[in-house]
Amino acid sequence: MARGVAPGRQRLSAAAVALATALACVAVTQRSAVVATLAKLVALDYGRHTVSGSTTIGVSNAYERGSHKIGDGLYPWTVVELHLATRLEANPPDNAMEYAWSIGSGVDASDPALIDANRVGAGSVEVVFTAPGLHTLTLSSRVSGEVLETKTVKATYVRREIRTLTDAAREAFLSALETTYKVDQKDGERLYGSKYKSMASLVELHLQGAASKTCDHWHDDAGILTHHMGFTLQLEQSLQAIDDTVAMPYWDYTADAYYLGIDQIHKSQIFQPDWLGAISPKGEDHVVDEGRWAYTAVHKYPKDSDRDLIRNPYGLLRSPWNTDKTPFITRYKDVLGVRGGGFSVPGCSDFKTTYKKDWIGDFFSDLNGALHGPVHIIIGGQWDFDSSRFNLTMLDEESGMPEASGFFLLSSKFLWRQGFVRCPEFCSDDTGNQDCECTCPREITENWKPYEVMQATGQLDLNNGWLEPLYLLYSDMDWKDMWHILCHVGHAGEMFTSAAPYDPTFWPLHGLAERFLSYKRVQAAAGETTLNETWGYTHMGALASDTDVVCDWTGVEGMGLPTCTRQTCAGHKKDDLLPFGNFLDKNETYTNEEFYRFTAPTNEDLPYAYDSLSSWPACDAQGIDFTVDDADDDDADDLPDMVVDDASNMGPLPSKKDAGALPSMM
C-alpha cells in the first residue's frame, strides 16, 4: 500500500481512475463490462503502487549471499542447490502486496518447507529442493491471480572448493568418504543400495586400468579426463547413497601454489589431521598416523584368492612394482631425496598457458601432466634407495632439471611394461622388504652393458634427454648406477602410484581440472573463446609417462619379452567404452566422446554444477586473467603437432636381438 495511507482508504492507480472517469462517457449497456474491468484492477492494485511486470524473482542461498551466484551466472539456467535452503524473493519487495508462490512439478510436496512456499502473503520464502532437474517458479498476486513472473531453475548438486564449505558440509563429506573405507562392498550395498562403492572396489578398478602390463588405459592419452570425471562422479553418487546432502568438493591448489609454495604446502588447511591428513608423516614408515585417516588400512587379498586382481607381492591392493609391505596408506615429502621431486605446485600462470590453447587434445595433455601430475608426485613421494651411494640431488642440479628425480619411477614402470623390470609374484608376510624387491634379471639383459640396455629400451630418448654422460660425471655416478636405481624401483606413497585413489587427497584433486575445462567450454559456447572439440591428444614425446607404447604379453612365458609397438592404448579412443555408467539411473553406458558431451556445462542432464567457473581468487590476487591475452606470451610456435584420435602403429620397439644397433625408440 502507499506509505501513510490507512487500509480501506487506498488510492487507485492512474489507469483505474481513468476507467472510473470513462464510466460517465459510455453507454449504459456497456457499463457492466467496464465495471468488471475496474473491479479487477482495484483488486490487483489493492495496497500497491507498482505496475504489473516490474517484479522479478530473486533466488539465492547462504553461500551465494556471501559471495557470488552459482557458476558466476555462466550456466544457461539459474542453478539452485539440492538439499540446501534456497530463498525466493520478490524483487523489488512490496510489503503491501500479498504474494502467492508456486513451484512446478517434480518437487516433493510432502516437504514442509515446500508447503510453506506455496502459501500466500509472503514476499520472501525459503524452500529446500529435493528433486533434481528443471523447476518452474511462479510468483503471482493473491488477490487478482495475475502472474508477476515465472522463472525456470535447475536443481542440482553443487561442487564447492573444500575450504569454502561450512564446517557441517565439510564434515558430512569427510564422514561419508570415511564410510567407503570402512564398509566393504557387500555390506555397503546392503546398507546403502546399489550405488554404493567401497574404496577397495574403486582402487581395484583404477589398478585394472592404470597398472596393466599392457599399457595405461586411463592416463597419458585422450581418455585421461573422461575416465577421471566419470570415476569422480561414481564416488560422488556413492557418497550420496550414504548421505544425500553431499557433493564432491574440489581443491583449488592454485591458491596453495601462490600463497604457500612447495616449501610451505604442508601448512595448507587441507592437510589438517581431521581434514585430509598430514602431507608428510614424520615416521620412518611414512604412514599417515594422525587424525581421521591415521592407519587407514590397504586392503589385502589372500594368496589363494580366486579373483583376478592386480596387487603387490604381499597381496596388498597396490601397484605390482610398489613392493612395500606396510599395510597402511603412506605419503612422503621427498622423491629419492629431492623435495617434492623437484616439482612446483601448478599455479595460475600454468593454467593460463593452457587456457590460451584451442584444442581439447592440448587440454587433455596438459591436465594429464603439467596441471595436475606434479601434485600426485608431491604428495606421494618415493623412498627406499641408497642415498649414501646415489646423489640424485646433485644429478638434478647438474642436469638443470630439478624434476629429474621424479622421472625414475615413471621410467621404471616403462621398463616393467617392457619386461625388463621383474617384481616378485608373491612374498610371505615374514619376508622383509629388502628381500622382496623388483630387479632386472641377468637372464634378460645377458651381456648387455647398462648403457646399451637403456638405449635399446628407449630410456635415453625420454625425459627430455636429461640422462647425459656429463651429468652423471658431475654427480659421481655412472650408467651402472642409473640402471640399478631404475631396476630397484623402491617404494612410493599411494598418490605416486596406480593405487592413488586410496589416498583421500585424490578425490578433491581432479575436480579442479574439470572445473577449468568447463570454464573454457562454457566460454566457447558463448562465443567468448574458441575450442576445437575434435577427439585427440597432444603427445609430448619425451616423457616416460607419455610413450604411446602398447606391450602385448600374449603367450609370453618365463623371462620372455613382450612385443611392444607404438599405438593408442585401449581406453583412449573416442568410441572406447568407459568402465562405469548408470549415472542417470537409466542403465546407460558411455563412450569417451559420449561422456565428454555428457559433462558439457550446458547439458541439462548433468547432475552437478560448480560453485564458480570464472572466479580464481589466487589468480585475481596476481592480476592473472585467463581470458586476457598477454602480448609477450605467445608460445603457439612451440606446441607439438596435433594428433587426432588414434596414433598410427609404427611397428615394433627394439628387441634383444636389435641391441647391437642401439636403435632409438623415438
C-alpha positions in Angstrom: 0.0 0.0 0.0 1.0 3.6 -0.4 3.1 4.8 2.6 0.9 6.7 5.2 -2.4 5.6 3.7 -4.7 3.6 6.1 -6.2 0.4 4.9 -9.6 0.9 3.3 -8.6 4.4 2.1 -6.0 3.4 -0.5 -5.6 5.3 -3.7 -6.4 3.9 -7.1 -3.8 3.7 -9.8 -4.0 6.2 -12.7 -5.4 3.5 -15.0 -8.2 2.7 -12.6 -9.1 6.4 -12.1 -9.1 6.8 -15.9 -11.5 3.9 -16.2 -13.8 5.2 -13.5 -14.0 8.6 -15.3 -14.8 6.8 -18.5 -17.9 5.3 -17.0 -19.6 8.5 -17.5 -18.8 8.5 -21.1 -20.0 5.1 -22.2 -23.4 3.8 -22.9 -25.4 2.2 -20.1 -25.3 -1.2 -21.9 -21.5 -1.2 -21.8 -21.1 -0.1 -18.2 -21.2 -3.6 -16.8 -18.2 -4.7 -18.7 -16.3 -1.6 -17.7 -17.2 -2.1 -14.1 -15.9 -5.7 -14.2 -12.6 -4.5 -15.6 -12.4 -1.8 -13.0 -13.0 -4.3 -10.2 -10.2 -6.5 -11.4 -7.8 -3.5 -11.4 -8.8 -2.5 -8.0 -8.2 -6.0 -6.7 -4.9 -6.2 -8.4 -3.9 -2.8 -7.1 -5.0 -3.3 -3.5 -2.3 -1.8 -1.5 0.1 -1.5 -4.5 1.5 1.3 -6.4 4.0 -0.6 -8.7 2.8 -1.8 -12.1 2.5 -5.4 -13.3 5.6 -6.8 -14.9 8.1 -4.8 -12.8 8.5 -7.6 -10.2 11.2 -10.3 -10.6 12.0 -13.5 -8.6 15.3 -13.5 -6.7 16.9 -16.8 -5.9 19.8 -17.3 -3.5 21.3 -19.5 -0.8 23.6 -18.6 2.1 26.7 -19.3 0.1 25.6 -17.0 -2.7 24.6 -14.2 -0.4 28.1 -14.3 0.9 29.9 -14.4 -2.4 28.6 -14.9 -6.0 25.9 -16.7 -7.9 26.5 -20.4 -8.6 28.7 -20.8 -11.6 29.1 -17.0 -11.7 25.9 -16.9 -13.7 27.6 -18.6 -16.7 25.3 -21.6 -16.7 22.2 -21.5 -19.1 19.9 -21.7 -16.1 19.6 -20.2 -12.6 21.1 -23.0 -10.5 19.6 -23.9 -7.1 21.4 -26.3 -4.8 19.8 -29.5 -3.8 19.2 -30.1 -0.1 20.2 -26.6 0.9 17.7 -23.9 1.9 17.1 -21.6 -1.0 15.5 -18.2 -0.5 12.9 -17.0 -3.1 12.2 -13.2 -3.0 10.0 -10.8 -4.8 12.2 -8.0 -6.2 11.6 -5.2 -5.5 9.7 -6.2 -2.4 6.4 -4.6 -1.6 5.2 -5.2 1.9 1.7 -4.3 1.0 1.4 -6.9 -1.8 0.0 -10.3 -0.9 2.1 -12.8 -3.0 1.4 -16.3 -4.0 4.2 -18.7 -4.7 4.1 -22.0 -6.6 6.7 -24.4 -7.7 6.2 -26.7 -10.7 6.0 -30.4 -10.8 8.9 -32.7 -9.8 9.1 -31.3 -6.2 8.3 -33.4 -3.2 5.1 -31.7 -2.0 5.4 -33.5 1.4 8.3 -31.4 2.4 7.0 -28.9 5.0 9.3 -26.2 3.5 7.7 -26.6 0.1 4.2 -26.5 1.6 5.3 -23.2 3.2 6.4 -22.0 -0.1 3.0 -22.5 -1.7 1.3 -20.4 0.9 0.2 -16.8 0.2 1.2 -13.5 1.6 5.0 -13.9 1.9 7.3 -11.8 -0.2 10.2 -14.0 0.8 10.1 -17.7 1.4 12.8 -20.4 1.9 12.5 -23.8 0.3 14.6 -26.9 0.0 14.7 -28.6 -3.4 14.9 -32.3 -3.0 14.3 -33.4 -6.6 16.9 -32.7 -9.3 16.0 -31.2 -12.6 14.2 -28.2 -14.0 11.5 -26.5 -11.9 9.3 -23.6 -12.8 8.8 -21.0 -10.1 5.7 -18.7 -10.4 5.1 -15.5 -8.4 1.5 -14.2 -8.5 -0.7 -11.7 -6.9 -3.0 -13.5 -4.4 -5.9 -11.0 -5.0 -6.0 -10.9 -8.7 -4.2 -14.1 -9.6 -2.1 -12.3 -12.2 1.3 -13.8 -12.8 4.0 -11.4 -11.9 6.9 -13.6 -13.1 7.8 -17.1 -13.9 11.4 -18.4 -13.7 12.9 -21.8 -14.6 15.7 -23.1 -12.3 17.8 -26.2 -12.3 18.1 -28.0 -9.1 21.3 -29.9 -8.8 24.3 -30.8 -6.6 26.9 -28.0 -6.4 30.6 -28.8 -6.1 32.4 -26.2 -3.9 36.1 -25.6 -3.0 36.7 -27.7 0.0 37.8 -24.7 2.1 34.7 -22.7 1.4 32.3 -25.3 2.7 30.6 -24.8 6.0 32.0 -26.9 8.8 28.9 -29.0 8.8 29.0 -29.6 5.0 32.7 -30.5 5.0 32.2 -32.9 7.9 29.3 -34.5 6.1 31.6 -35.1 3.0 34.5 -36.4 5.1 32.3 -38.7 7.2 30.7 -40.2 4.1 34.1 -40.6 2.4 35.4 -42.3 5.6 32.5 -44.8 5.4 33.7 -46.0 2.0 37.0 -47.0 3.6 35.3 -48.8 6.5 32.3 -50.6 5.0 33.1 -53.3 2.4 31.2 -53.6 -0.9 28.8 -56.3 0.1 27.7 -54.7 3.4 27.7 -51.2 1.7 25.2 -52.4 -0.9 23.0 -53.9 1.7 23.0 -50.7 3.8 23.1 -48.0 1.1 21.9 -49.6 -2.1 23.5 -50.5 -5.5 25.1 -47.1 -6.0 27.5 -47.7 -3.1 31.1 -48.3 -3.9 33.7 -49.2 -1.3 37.1 -47.6 -1.6 38.7 -51.0 -2.1 36.4 -51.6 -5.1 37.3 -48.2 -6.6 41.1 -48.8 -6.1 40.7 -52.2 -7.8 39.1 -50.6 -10.8 41.8 -47.9 -11.0 44.5 -50.5 -10.8 42.9 -52.6 -13.6 43.1 -49.5 -15.8 46.3 -47.9 -14.8 48.6 -50.8 -13.7 48.0 -53.1 -16.6 51.2 -54.6 -18.0 50.0 -53.8 -21.5 49.6 -50.0 -21.2 47.8 -47.4 -19.1 44.2 -47.4 -20.1 43.3 -44.4 -18.0 46.2 -41.9 -18.2 48.7 -40.4 -20.7 46.3 -40.1 -23.6 42.9 -38.7 -24.6 40.8 -40.7 -22.1 42.5 -39.2 -19.1 39.8 -36.6 -18.3 36.7 -38.7 -19.2 37.9 -41.6 -17.0 38.6 -39.3 -14.0 35.4 -37.3 -14.4 33.4 -40.5 -14.5 35.4 -42.1 -11.7 34.8 -39.0 -9.5 31.1 -39.0 -10.3 30.9 -42.7 -9.4 32.3 -42.0 -5.9 30.2 -38.9 -5.6 27.0 -40.9 -6.2 28.2 -43.5 -3.7 28.7 -40.7 -1.1 25.1 -39.5 -1.9 23.8 -43.0 -1.3 25.3 -42.6 2.2 24.2 -39.0 2.7 22.1 -37.4 0.0 23.2 -33.9 1.0 26.8 -34.4 0.0 28.5 -33.2 -3.2 32.1 -33.8 -4.2 34.3 -30.7 -3.2 37.3 -29.7 -5.3 40.7 -28.4 -4.2 41.9 -25.2 -5.9 45.6 -25.8 -5.4 46.5 -22.7 -7.4 45.9 -20.9 -4.1 48.4 -23.1 -2.3 50.9 -22.6 -5.2 50.7 -18.8 -4.7 50.3 -18.3 -1.0 52.4 -21.3 0.2 54.5 -22.8 -2.5 56.2 -26.2 -2.3 58.2 -25.4 0.9 55.1 -24.4 2.9 52.4 -26.5 1.3 52.3 -28.7 4.5 50.6 -25.7 6.2 47.6 -25.9 3.8 44.3 -26.3 5.6 43.5 -29.4 3.6 46.4 -31.2 5.4 45.0 -30.7 8.8 44.7 -34.0 10.7 40.9 -34.0 10.7 40.6 -32.9 7.0 42.8 -35.0 4.7 45.8 -35.6 7.0 49.5 -34.5 7.0 51.2 -34.3 3.7 54.4 -35.9 5.1 54.1 -38.0 8.2 57.1 -38.0 10.5 57.5 -41.7 11.0 60.2 -43.7 9.1 57.5 -45.9 7.6 55.8 -42.8 6.1 52.3 -44.0 7.3 49.6 -41.4 7.8 49.5 -41.7 11.6 47.4 -38.7 12.9 43.8 -37.6 12.7 40.9 -39.0 10.8 43.0 -41.1 8.3 45.5 -42.4 10.8 46.5 -46.0 10.0 44.0 -46.3 7.2 44.4 -49.9 6.0 45.3 -51.0 2.5 43.1 -54.0 1.6 44.9 -57.3 1.5 43.9 -60.4 -0.5 44.9 -63.9 0.4 47.4 -65.7 -1.9 44.7 -68.3 -2.9 42.1 -65.7 -3.8 40.3 -66.7 -7.0 39.8 -63.1 -8.1 41.8 -61.8 -11.0 43.3 -58.8 -9.2 46.3 -56.5 -9.6 48.1 -56.4 -6.3 51.7 -56.3 -5.0 53.7 -59.3 -3.8 52.3 -59.2 -0.3 48.7 -59.3 -1.6 48.1 -55.6 -0.9 46.0 -53.6 -3.2 48.9 -51.7 -4.6 50.8 -51.4 -7.9 52.8 -54.7 -8.6 56.0 -52.7 -8.7 55.3 -51.0 -5.3 56.6 -53.8 -3.1 56.1 -52.0 0.2 54.7 -54.4 2.8 53.4 -51.6 5.0 49.7 -52.2 5.3 48.6 -48.6 5.6 48.4 -45.5 3.4 51.7 -43.7 3.0 53.0 -40.3 2.0 56.4 -38.6 1.9 57.6 -35.1 1.1 60.7 -36.3 -0.9 61.2 -38.2 -4.1 64.6 -40.1 -3.9 65.9 -37.4 -1.5 64.6 -34.4 -3.5 61.8 -32.2 -2.0 58.6 -32.8 -4.0 60.7 -34.5 -6.7 61.8 -31.0 -7.8 58.3 -30.1 -8.9 56.3 -27.0 -8.0 52.6 -26.9 -7.3 50.9 -25.9 -10.6 49.8 -22.3 -10.5 47.8 -19.7 -12.3 50.3 -19.0 -15.0 50.4 -22.6 -15.9 46.6 -22.7 -16.2 46.6 -19.6 -18.3 49.1 -21.0 -20.7 46.7 -23.9 -21.3 43.6 -21.7 -21.4 45.0 -19.9 -24.4 45.1 -23.1 -26.4 42.1 -24.0 -28.6 42.1 -27.8 -28.9 40.8 -30.3 -26.4 43.8 -32.5 -27.2 46.1 -29.8 -25.7 43.9 -29.5 -22.7 43.8 -33.3 -22.1 47.6 -33.4 -22.3 48.2 -30.5 -20.0 45.6 -31.6 -17.5 47.2 -35.1 -17.5 50.7 -33.8 -16.9 51.7 -30.2 -16.0 48.5 -29.0 -14.4 47.8 -32.0 -12.1 50.5 -34.6 -12.3 53.0 -32.8 -10.0 50.5 -32.8 -7.1 50.4 -36.6 -7.2 54.2 -36.7 -7.0 54.5 -34.1 -4.3 52.0 -35.9 -2.0 53.1 -39.5 -2.7 56.9 -39.3 -2.7 59.3 -42.1 -3.2 61.9 -43.7 -0.9 63.9 -46.8 -0.3 67.2 -46.1 -2.1 70.8 -45.9 -1.1 71.2 -42.1 -0.5 74.8 -42.6 0.6 75.6 -44.1 -2.8 73.4 -42.2 -5.2 73.5 -38.4 -5.2 70.3 -37.6 -7.1 70.2 -34.0 -5.7 73.5 -33.3 -7.4 72.2 -35.0 -10.6 69.1 -32.8 -10.7 71.2 -29.7 -10.2 73.8 -30.5 -12.8 71.2 -31.5 -15.4 69.4 -28.3 -15.0 66.2 -30.2 -14.4 65.1 -30.2 -10.8 62.3 -32.6 -11.7 64.7 -35.3 -12.8 64.3 -37.4 -9.6 60.5 -37.7 -10.4 61.3 -39.4 -13.7 62.9 -42.5 -12.2 59.7 -44.2 -11.1 58.0 -43.4 -14.4 60.9 -44.9 -16.3 61.0 -48.0 -14.0 57.3 -48.5 -14.8 58.0 -48.3 -18.5 60.8 -50.9 -18.1 58.3 -53.1 -16.2 55.8 -53.0 -19.0 58.6 -53.9 -21.5 59.5 -56.9 -19.3 63.0 -55.8 -18.2 62.0 -54.9 -14.6 60.5 -58.0 -12.9 58.8 -57.9 -9.5 58.1 -61.0 -7.2 54.7 -62.5 -7.7 54.5 -63.5 -4.0 56.3 -62.7 -0.8 55.2 -64.1 2.6 54.3 -61.9 5.5 57.5 -62.7 7.2 59.6 -61.7 4.2 61.3 -58.4 4.8 61.1 -55.5 2.3 64.8 -55.9 1.5 64.1 -59.5 0.3 61.1 -58.6 -1.7 62.2 -56.2 -4.4 62.0 -55.6 -8.1 65.1 -56.4 -10.2 66.3 -56.6 -13.7 67.2 -60.3 -14.1 70.5 -61.1 -15.8 68.7 -63.7 -17.8 67.1 -60.9 -19.7 69.9 -58.4 -20.1 72.6 -61.2 -20.5 75.8 -59.5 -21.6 74.4 -56.1 -22.4 76.0 -53.1 -20.8 73.7 -50.8 -18.8 74.1 -48.0 -21.4 73.1 -50.4 -24.2 70.0 -51.7 -22.4 68.9 -48.2 -21.6 69.4 -47.2 -25.3 67.6 -50.2 -26.6 64.6 -49.7 -24.2 64.2 -46.1 -25.2 65.3 -44.7 -21.8 67.8 -42.3 -23.3 65.3 -40.9 -25.7 62.9 -40.0 -22.9 62.8 -37.4 -20.1 64.0 -34.6 -22.2 67.5 -36.0 -22.6 68.4 -35.4 -19.0 70.5 -38.6 -18.8 73.7 -37.3 -20.3 77.2 -38.7 -19.5 78.4 -35.3 -18.3 75.6 -35.0 -15.8 76.5 -38.5 -14.4 80.1 -37.5 -14.1 79.3 -34.4 -12.1 77.2 -36.4 -9.7 79.8 -39.1 -9.3 77.5 -41.7 -10.9 77.7 -44.0 -13.9 75.3 -45.9 -16.2 75.5 -48.9 -13.9 74.3 -46.8 -11.0 71.4 -45.4 -13.1 70.4 -48.9 -14.2 70.5 -50.1 -10.6 68.1 -47.3 -9.4 65.7 -47.9 -12.3 65.6 -51.7 -11.6 65.3 -51.4 -7.9 62.2 -49.1 -8.1 61.9 -48.7 -4.3 58.7 -47.7 -2.6 56.2 -44.9 -3.2 53.3 -43.3 -1.5 49.9 -44.2 -2.9 49.4 -40.9 -4.7 52.5 -41.5 -6.8 51.2 -44.9 -7.9 48.3 -46.6 -9.7 46.6 -47.1 -6.3 46.3 -43.3 -5.9 42.5 -43.4 -5.1 43.4 -44.9 -1.7 44.7 -41.5 -0.6 41.8 -39.3 0.3 43.5 -36.3 -1.3 42.9 -38.0 -4.7 39.2 -37.2 -4.7 39.1 -33.4 -4.4 42.1 -33.1 -6.7 40.5 -33.9 -10.1 37.6 -31.5 -9.8 39.8 -28.5 -10.4 40.7 -29.9 -13.9 37.1 -30.4 -14.8 36.1 -27.0 -13.5 38.9 -25.4 -15.6 37.8 -27.2 -18.7 34.2 -26.4 -18.0 35.1 -22.7 -17.9 36.7 -22.9 -21.3 33.7 -24.9 -22.7 31.1 -22.5 -21.4 33.0 -19.5 -22.7 33.4 -21.2 -26.1 29.7 -21.9 -26.2 29.1 -18.2 -25.5 31.5 -17.2 -28.3 34.0 -15.6 -25.9 36.8 -18.0 -26.9 37.3 -20.9 -29.4 37.7 -24.6 -28.6 38.1 -27.4 -31.2 36.5 -30.4 -29.7 37.8 -33.0 -32.2 38.8 -36.0 -30.2 42.6 -36.5 -29.8 45.7 -35.8 -27.6 48.9 -33.9 -27.8 51.8 -36.4 -27.1 54.8 -34.7 -25.7 57.2 -37.4 -27.0 59.9 -37.0 -24.4 58.5 -38.4 -21.1 58.4 -41.9 -19.7 54.7 -41.2 -18.8 53.9 -40.4 -22.4 55.4 -43.2 -24.5 52.4 -44.0 -26.7 53.5 -47.7 -26.5 51.5 -50.8 -26.0 53.1 -54.1 -25.0 51.5 -57.4 -25.9 52.2 -60.1 -23.3 50.2 -62.8 -25.1 51.9 -66.2 -24.9 55.0 -64.7 -23.0 56.4 -67.2 -20.5 59.3 -67.1 -18.1 61.9 -64.5 -19.0 60.4 -63.9 -22.4 59.8 -60.3 -23.5 56.5 -58.9 -24.8 56.1 -57.3 -28.3 55.8 -53.6 -27.8 54.6 -51.3 -30.5 53.7 -47.6 -30.9 49.9 -47.4 -30.9 47.0 -45.9 -28.9 46.2 -47.8 -25.7 42.7 -49.2 -25.5 40.5 -46.9 -23.4 41.6 -43.7 -25.1 39.9 -43.8 -28.4 36.7 -41.8 -28.8 34.5 -44.8 -29.2 36.0 -46.8 -26.4 33.5 -47.7 -23.6 34.1 -46.3 -20.1 34.0 -48.9 -17.3 31.2 -47.0 -15.4 27.8 -45.5 -16.2 24.2 -45.5 -15.0 24.7 -42.0 -13.7 21.1 -41.1 -14.6 19.7 -44.4 -13.3 18.8 -45.5 -16.8 21.4 -48.2 -17.1 23.1 -46.0 -19.7 26.7 -46.5 -20.8 29.1 -44.0 -22.3 32.0 -44.0 -24.8 34.7 -41.4 -24.2 33.2 -39.0 -26.6 29.7 -39.5 -25.3 30.7 -38.9 -21.7 32.7 -35.8 -22.8 29.4 -34.4 -24.3 27.5 -35.5 -21.2 29.8 -33.4 -19.0 29.3 -30.2 -21.0 28.3 -27.5 -18.6 25.3 -26.7 -20.9 23.9 -30.2 -20.6 20.6 -30.2 -18.8 21.1 -33.8 -17.5 24.5 -33.2 -15.9 23.8 -34.0 -12.2 26.1 -31.3 -10.8 27.4 -27.8 -11.2 30.5 -25.9 -9.9 30.1 -23.1 -7.4 32.2 -20.9 -9.7 33.8 -21.1 -13.1 35.5 -17.7 -13.6 36.4 -17.0 -10.0 40.1 -18.0 -9.2 41.0 -15.9 -6.2 44.7 -16.6 -6.2 44.9 -15.6 -9.9 42.9 -12.4 -9.2 45.4 -11.6 -6.4 48.2 -11.9 -9.0 46.4 -10.0 -11.7 46.2 -13.1 -13.9 43.1 -13.3 -16.1 42.9 -16.4 -18.3 40.7 -14.6 -20.8 43.2 -11.7 -21.4 46.0 -12.3 -23.9 49.5 -11.1 -22.9 51.3 -9.7 -25.9 54.6 -11.1 -24.8 53.3 -14.6 -24.0 52.8 -16.3 -27.4 54.1 -19.8 -27.4 52.0 -21.2 -30.2 55.0 -22.0 -32.3 56.4 -24.2 -29.6 53.3 -26.5 -29.4 53.6 -30.2 -30.5 51.7 -31.2 -33.6 48.0 -32.2 -33.2 47.4 -35.9 -33.2 43.7 -36.6 -33.9 42.2 -39.7 -32.3 44.4 -42.7 -32.8 48.2 -42.9 -33.1 49.2 -45.0 -36.1 51.0 -48.3 -35.5 54.7 -47.5 -36.2 56.0 -51.1 -35.8 57.7 -52.9 -33.0 60.1 -51.5 -30.5 63.7 -52.8 -30.3 64.0 -56.3 -29.1 67.0 -58.1 -27.5 68.4 -59.1 -30.9 68.4 -55.4 -32.0 70.5 -54.2 -29.1 73.8 -54.2 -31.1 72.4 -51.5 -33.4 71.4 -49.3 -30.4 68.2 -48.1 -32.1 66.4 -45.1 -30.9 62.8 -45.8 -29.7 61.7 -42.4 -30.8 
